[in-house]
Structure formats: structure tokens, C-alpha cells
Amino acid sequence: MTMSLTVPPTIAVPALERRSRYTACLLGGAIGDALGAPVEFMSRQEILRRFGPGGIRDHASAYGRTGAITDDTQMTLFTAEGLLRAAAGGHPPGHRARVAEVAAAYQRWLLTQDEDPARHADAGGLLGIAALHSRRAPGTTCLAALRQVGARGSREIVVARGRSRNGEPGADLRAKNNSKGCGGVMRVAPAGLLLTGLIADEALLVREAFALGSDLAALTHGHPSGCLPAGVLAAVIALLVREVPLRDALARTKPVLATRADCEETLAAITAAERLASQGAANHDTLAQLGGGWVGEEALAISLYCALAAPDLESAVVLAVNHAGDSDSTGAITGNLCGAAAGMDALPVRWLEGLELDRTTRELALALCAVG
Ligand SMILES: [Mg+2]
């Protein structure tokens, strides 16, 4: 008898399940982003007038195609690429190196917004993908903050600056603005996916994922409510992949949030989402009490409400996009949360069909899974 026969066959099942959760987290985000894209700038009344009383429930045309992703997914993919480059680098992939590599990745995303794609046709990685060279209503804060960094030095300098300074990790890469737009939180799910595969101890994982998500958002958003919700999302995603229920994941993350300066606004938004979700079936009037989602703490709260109150991923994402707010971002974050919790079986096949860059999104999710 060989040793391999003594390995219980059940070991392969969690591995498959894990891949499914990673993939569904990023594809769920892309699906929510794409479903919300056509209605991002519509009031709820306009959405209902155009798509009927059930609102938008299938991909519709935006940016010249159906199933188009927006800046939310573009930047999520670049976050993943930066984290993967840090993991593959010839240096210890500590916190500072990860932040610096993602800062460099965001500079590459900026090139897709500002430059002729033909200049980068031979580039490796995401920068060489022509479909990513498209403006999908990018956040002005992200563009301005990244242009400021870019003006201060080349990609190499950005990376070196993030690695070599003493003091707070990546401190001098932080955005010099006071923005709390949701452009920070909408893109950090890969931070939770990466670290949950690398850090076994759960309390340490929550602290590290929170710090990474928050510091990645701080690359473009200087207000605490622009960064801290991103810390919460990264930590919660890390726990959801481990099959921790969402309410428990929040209970384990909020104490870490509570140690941060100026956390009150984000804490209050999360608490409101939890309270409203426990008050009965999911509905739009209740969701509207949480705001429009244009700022970080509201986008997080709306997404948490949808994920907590709706019975499944499909109804959560439909709820998250059919409101008079930042539909693609709340759809994306809700899709991240529900996908990480439920895996690929929860994603409606009709939403996967025709989804832009679905293969690239899958590949990056699986690469993050393989790091752990
Ligand atoms: Mg967007």
C-alpha cells in the first residue's frame, strides 16, 4: 500500500470549494458592476421607467456593448495584478511591498485611461489588454491622485519609494486629498483573497487584511471614510472565503475598525446596515436610508445591507443596483461579498454570458488562490 492511498478523498473538495469562492468573489463583483453600469447615473424612477417594475435584471447596453464592466472592475483587476507581482517578486512580500506594487499597478491603470493603447500593445499583463484601455466613468479622485503620484516619478520610483522608507507602510504614497468617495473600497476585494490564503491565524488575518485594504484605498483617498471601509471589506472577504458567516465576519472586524482614528462614521454606517437588515425582508425604501453609495461608508453599508437582507446573490445584486445612487459600485461590492460567501454556483449563468473580460477575471482570481 502506498501512502497516497491513505489520503482521504475529501481533501480535494475544500480545495475546489476554495477556488470557487475566489473566482465567484471577483466574477460576482464584475457581474454587479456590469449590471449597474447602464443605470449608474439614473434615479430609481428612471430605472423603473426604462426597465419595468422589477428594475434592471439583465445586462443592458453601456459603453457600446452589453456586459460592460466599469472602472470598479478595471481597478480591482489591477489591484490583483499588483498583489500578484508583489507575491512573485524577489523580496519578502511584506505589507509595504504589496502597497507599493499596487501603487505601481494603479499607475498602469492610469495609462489605460490617459494614453493611446497602441503605445502599450506589446506590454505584458493587464496593460497590454486592449479592452482595458477604455474610460468607464473613472472616479475623478482616482485620476487626480494617481496623476499626482505619476508626476512625482516613474513606476520604478513609485515602487522604490513604497519599499524603502521607514515609518508607516507606504506613508508617502498616500493621497494628499480629503476625498471619501467609494473609489477606494470598490477595488480591494483581492487584498482579502490574497491574505486569507497566506495567514492562518484568524485574528492576525483580520488585522492584516484590514491594514492592506485600508492602505490600498489610501493611495487615492485621503479621508478616513474613504479608506476604512476598504479595510473592512478586505477583512470581511478574507473571513467569508473561510466560511465565516457575514454577521460573524463583521463582529470580528468591527473591533479592529474601532481602533482606528476617525472610525465613527464607518462604524455607524455598518451598524445601521446590520440593524436595517434584521428588521425584515430586503426592500428599496429601507436601502435608501443608507444613502446613495457615492461615498465609501455608504457604498459599504448598502452592499452589506443587500448581502445580509437578500436571500441569495441574484436578489442581493438586483437590490444593490436598482437604486438612485452609485449602482455599479454597490453592485460590485455586493457581488464580491456574496460571491466570496457562496461560490460559483450562486452566479446566474445568464449574467456570466457576455461578461466583459470574464476570462481575465477568472485567471487573476485563480492566481490569487494559488498563492496561498
Ligand atoms: Mg464604475
Boltz pocket constraint, residues with backbone or C-beta under 6 A from the ligand:
constraints:
  - pocket:
      binder: B
      contacts: [[A, 70], [A, 71], [A, 72], [A, 136], [A, 137], [A, 328], [A, 329]]
      max_distance: 6.0
